Amino acid sequence: MITRDIQAYMARDWEAVRAAKDRYWAERIRRLGPAEGLRIADELRRHVVALHPDWPTPADRSADLAAHVRLAELLRRADRSSDR
């Protein structure tokens, strides 16, 4: 019984599951507005802090800042190329 259940679980159409989740959250945020997206993000942040009270670490913050700097530069480049 357990083996069969595990096999059924592993055989799921994971692309369909992902698509259904994406549709669910997109519709929820569309219906409830941007504040719902912020509420969800805050719940996720609180959950992580409950599991890892030292999060984000200085290294996490540094990596996050570096990612934001890279994104800002890519956006600046995209903006400049749209002027052509």
N, CA, C and O of each residue as an XYZ file, in Angstrom:
336
protein
N       0.822     -1.198      0.000
C       0.000      0.000      0.000
C       0.866      1.261      0.000
O       0.672      2.141     -0.838
N       1.820      1.357      0.933
C       2.650      2.549      1.018
C       3.499      2.707     -0.242
O       3.630      3.812     -0.767
N       4.074      1.609     -0.726
C       4.891      1.660     -1.940
C       4.066      2.152     -3.117
O       4.532      2.980     -3.900
N       2.851      1.651     -3.248
C       1.967      2.054     -4.345
C       1.652      3.551     -4.238
O       1.635      4.255     -5.247
N       1.405      4.031     -3.031
C       1.121      5.455     -2.830
C       2.323      6.320     -3.195
O       2.176      7.379     -3.806
N       3.496      5.866     -2.822
C       4.712      6.610     -3.162
C       4.902      6.639     -4.671
O       5.249      7.674     -5.240
N       4.674      5.508     -5.315
C       4.814      5.452     -6.771
C       3.798      6.371     -7.450
O       4.134      7.056     -8.416
N       2.575      6.390     -6.960
C       1.547      7.270     -7.530
C       1.940      8.744     -7.348
O       1.770      9.563     -8.251
N       2.455      9.050     -6.188
C       2.885     10.419     -5.909
C       4.006     10.829     -6.862
O       3.973     11.918     -7.436
N       4.979      9.969     -7.024
C       6.114     10.289     -7.883
C       5.722     10.358     -9.359
O       6.384     11.036    -10.145
N       4.657      9.665     -9.735
C       4.225      9.634    -11.133
C       3.299     10.803    -11.495
O       2.846     10.906    -12.635
N       3.021     11.677    -10.531
C       2.126     12.806    -10.795
C       2.638     13.656    -11.947
O       3.832     13.666    -12.245
N       1.742     14.353    -12.575
C       2.091     15.302    -13.637
C       2.517     16.601    -12.945
O       1.692     17.479    -12.692
N       3.800     16.709    -12.646
C       4.298     17.839    -11.862
C       4.178     19.157    -12.607
O       4.032     20.203    -11.974
N       4.234     19.138    -13.931
C       4.017     20.379    -14.688
C       2.594     20.871    -14.494
O       2.371     22.072    -14.343
N       1.626     19.959    -14.495
C       0.231     20.342    -14.279
C       0.024     20.870    -12.858
O      -0.726     21.823    -12.648
N       0.687     20.253    -11.895
C       0.596     20.725    -10.508
C       1.141     22.143    -10.419
O       0.506     23.012     -9.821
N       2.304     22.388    -11.004
C       2.913     23.726    -10.984
C       2.000     24.740    -11.659
O       1.803     25.841    -11.144
N       1.440     24.374    -12.812
C       0.551     25.285    -13.543
C      -0.694     25.610    -12.713
O      -1.143     26.756    -12.688
N      -1.250     24.606    -12.038
C      -2.432     24.836    -11.201
C      -2.104     25.778    -10.041
O      -2.896     26.662     -9.718
N      -0.946     25.591     -9.419
C      -0.536     26.483     -8.335
C      -0.337     27.908     -8.851
O      -0.758     28.870     -8.210
N       0.298     28.036     -9.998
C       0.506     29.368    -10.575
C      -0.825     30.058    -10.851
O      -0.991     31.240    -10.553
N      -1.781     29.309    -11.428
C      -3.109     29.880    -11.696
C      -3.803     30.298    -10.402
O      -4.397     31.374    -10.329
N      -3.725     29.442     -9.382
C      -4.365     29.730     -8.101
C      -3.843     31.038     -7.510
O      -4.623     31.919     -7.148
N      -2.504     31.158     -7.416
C      -1.937     32.349     -6.787
C      -2.127     33.591     -7.641
O      -2.349     34.675     -7.102
N      -2.046     33.463     -8.949
C      -2.280     34.620     -9.821
C      -3.707     35.128     -9.658
O      -3.930     36.335     -9.556
N      -4.669     34.217     -9.634
C      -6.075     34.611     -9.468
C      -6.304     35.230     -8.091
O      -7.008     36.233     -7.969
N      -5.722     34.646     -7.071
C      -5.903     35.169     -5.707
C      -5.357     36.590     -5.594
O      -6.008     37.466     -5.024
N      -4.169     36.816     -6.132
C      -3.579     38.146     -6.070
C      -4.345     39.114     -6.963
O      -4.505     40.281     -6.607
N      -4.821     38.648     -8.118
C      -5.633     39.508     -8.997
C      -6.906     39.942     -8.268
O      -7.304     41.105     -8.332
N      -7.532     38.998     -7.580
C      -8.790     39.267     -6.894
C      -8.601     40.126     -5.648
O      -9.402     41.024     -5.387
N      -7.551     39.857     -4.879
C      -7.367     40.534     -3.602
C      -6.388     41.704     -3.665
O      -6.271     42.467     -2.707
N      -5.692     41.847     -4.779
C      -4.815     42.998     -4.961
C      -3.382     42.761     -4.512
O      -3.049     41.716     -3.953
N      -2.546     43.755     -4.772
C      -1.126     43.649     -4.430
C      -0.887     43.422     -2.941
O       0.091     42.774     -2.567
N      -1.754     43.939     -2.097
C      -1.574     43.747     -0.655
C      -1.566     42.262     -0.297
O      -0.890     41.855      0.649
N      -2.310     41.456     -1.046
C      -2.319     40.011     -0.787
C      -0.957     39.406     -1.092
O      -0.483     38.538     -0.359
N      -0.326     39.859     -2.167
C       1.023     39.387     -2.480
C       2.006     39.741     -1.368
O       2.855     38.927     -1.004
N       1.894     40.946     -0.833
C       2.762     41.362      0.273
C       2.470     40.558      1.536
O       3.390     40.198      2.271
N       1.191     40.276      1.791
C       0.821     39.486      2.962
C       1.407     38.080      2.882
O       1.924     37.551      3.866
N       1.318     37.488      1.701
C       1.853     36.142      1.490
C       3.371     36.151      1.696
O       3.920     35.276      2.366
N       4.035     37.139      1.119
C       5.495     37.236      1.270
C       5.869     37.383      2.743
O       6.843     36.783      3.198
N       5.098     38.179      3.492
C       5.406     38.356      4.912
C       5.183     37.065      5.689
O       5.954     36.751      6.595
N       4.144     36.315      5.350
C       3.928     35.022      6.009
C       5.097     34.074      5.753
O       5.555     33.383      6.663
N       5.572     34.045      4.520
C       6.720     33.192      4.195
C       7.956     33.633      4.972
O       8.699     32.800      5.490
N       8.175     34.955      5.054
C       9.324     35.479      5.809
C       9.231     35.075      7.272
O      10.220     34.633      7.856
N       8.052     35.222      7.871
C       7.864     34.853      9.277
C       8.125     33.355      9.494
O       8.709     32.961     10.503
N       7.696     32.547      8.561
C       7.907     31.104      8.667
C       9.404     30.780      8.663
O       9.884     30.002      9.488
N      10.125     31.384      7.729
C      11.563     31.125      7.653
C      12.254     31.586      8.934
O      13.115     30.882      9.460
N      11.882     32.767      9.441
C      12.500     33.267     10.676
C      12.187     32.343     11.851
O      13.024     32.157     12.733
N      10.983     31.763     11.865
C      10.645     30.817     12.938
C      11.531     29.572     12.868
O      11.913     29.019     13.900
N      11.857     29.136     11.650
C      12.711     27.962     11.477
C      14.186     28.287     11.649
O      14.957     27.473     12.159
N      14.573     29.487     11.220
C      15.979     29.911     11.229
C      16.054     31.333     11.787
O      16.083     32.295     11.019
N      16.084     31.474     13.108
C      16.047     32.815     13.718
C      17.184     33.739     13.295
O      17.051     34.958     13.395
N      18.295     33.182     12.825
C      19.417     34.022     12.410
C      19.306     34.488     10.956
O      20.201     35.165     10.451
N      18.217     34.129     10.289
C      18.021     34.503      8.884
C      17.454     35.900      8.789
O      16.607     36.250      9.611
N      17.854     36.697      7.869
C      18.935     36.455      6.921
C      20.296     36.745      7.549
O      20.454     37.672      8.344
N      21.245     35.946      7.175
C      22.606     36.128      7.678
C      23.263     37.288      6.921
O      22.753     37.716      5.886
N      24.372     37.789      7.421
C      25.093     38.817      6.657
C      25.443     38.352      5.241
O      25.387     39.142      4.299
N      25.800     37.081      5.088
C      26.105     36.560      3.736
C      24.855     36.563      2.868
O      24.926     36.899      1.686
N      23.703     36.191      3.443
C      22.436     36.226      2.698
C      22.137     37.652      2.232
O      21.763     37.878      1.081
N      22.309     38.606      3.145
C      22.037     40.010      2.802
C      22.986     40.501      1.708
O      22.570     41.219      0.799
N      24.245     40.117      1.797
C      25.222     40.517      0.793
C      24.854     39.941     -0.581
O      24.904     40.642     -1.591
N      24.488     38.668     -0.602
C      24.102     38.023     -1.870
C      22.837     38.674     -2.433
O      22.721     38.859     -3.644
N      21.897     39.019     -1.563
C      20.658     39.664     -2.001
C      20.955     41.035     -2.604
O      20.422     41.390     -3.655
N      21.813     41.802     -1.925
C      22.181     43.112     -2.452
C      22.862     42.975     -3.805
O      22.570     43.739     -4.725
N      23.760     42.017     -3.935
C      24.449     41.805     -5.217
C      23.447     41.466     -6.319
O      23.586     41.934     -7.449
N      22.450     40.663     -6.000
C      21.431     40.311     -6.996
C      20.631     41.544     -7.400
O      20.310     41.718     -8.576
N      20.309     42.393     -6.443
C      19.562     43.620     -6.753
C      20.401     44.577     -7.606
O      19.883     45.213     -8.524
N      21.688     44.674     -7.303
C      22.583     45.531     -8.096
C      22.651     45.014     -9.531
O      22.582     45.800    -10.476
N      22.786     43.684     -9.703
C      22.810     43.097    -11.062
C      21.512     43.384    -11.800
O      21.530     43.762    -12.972
N      20.382     43.206    -11.116
C      19.085     43.462    -11.749
C      18.954     44.926    -12.136
O      18.503     45.235    -13.239
N      19.343     45.834    -11.244
C      19.263     47.262    -11.555
C      20.086     47.593    -12.796
O      19.647     48.367    -13.646
N      21.276     47.008    -12.900
C      22.118     47.254    -14.072
C      21.471     46.700    -15.341
O      21.510     47.352    -16.385
N      20.885     45.522    -15.266
C      20.203     44.964    -16.435
C      19.023     45.838    -16.848
O      18.783     46.034    -18.040
N      18.294     46.357    -15.885
C      17.162     47.237    -16.198
C      17.653     48.545    -16.824
O      17.032     49.055    -17.757
N      18.754     49.085    -16.320
C      19.320     50.306    -16.923
C      19.718     50.049    -18.368
O      19.453     50.869    -19.246
N      20.358     48.903    -18.615
C      20.762     48.565    -19.986
C      19.544     48.418    -20.894
O      19.538     48.904    -22.025
N      18.524     47.747    -20.390
C      17.307     47.553    -21.191
C      16.662     48.892    -21.507
O      16.175     49.103    -22.617
N      16.658     49.800    -20.531
C      16.067     51.114    -20.742
C      16.831     51.888    -21.798
O      16.227     52.533    -22.656
N      18.177     51.829    -21.744
C      19.003     52.527    -22.735
C      18.794     51.956    -24.129
O      18.779     52.701    -25.109
N      18.632     50.638    -24.226
C      18.473     50.026    -25.554
C      17.108     50.326    -26.139
O      16.933     50.236    -27.354
N      16.126     50.682    -25.306
C      14.794     50.998    -25.838
C      14.753     52.393    -26.442
O      13.807     52.724    -27.157
N      15.778     53.231    -26.166
C      15.848     54.583    -26.722
C      16.292     54.579    -28.170
O      16.153     55.586    -28.864
N      16.814     53.479    -28.628
C      17.367     53.426    -29.987
C      16.312     53.334    -31.031
O      16.623     53.282    -32.220
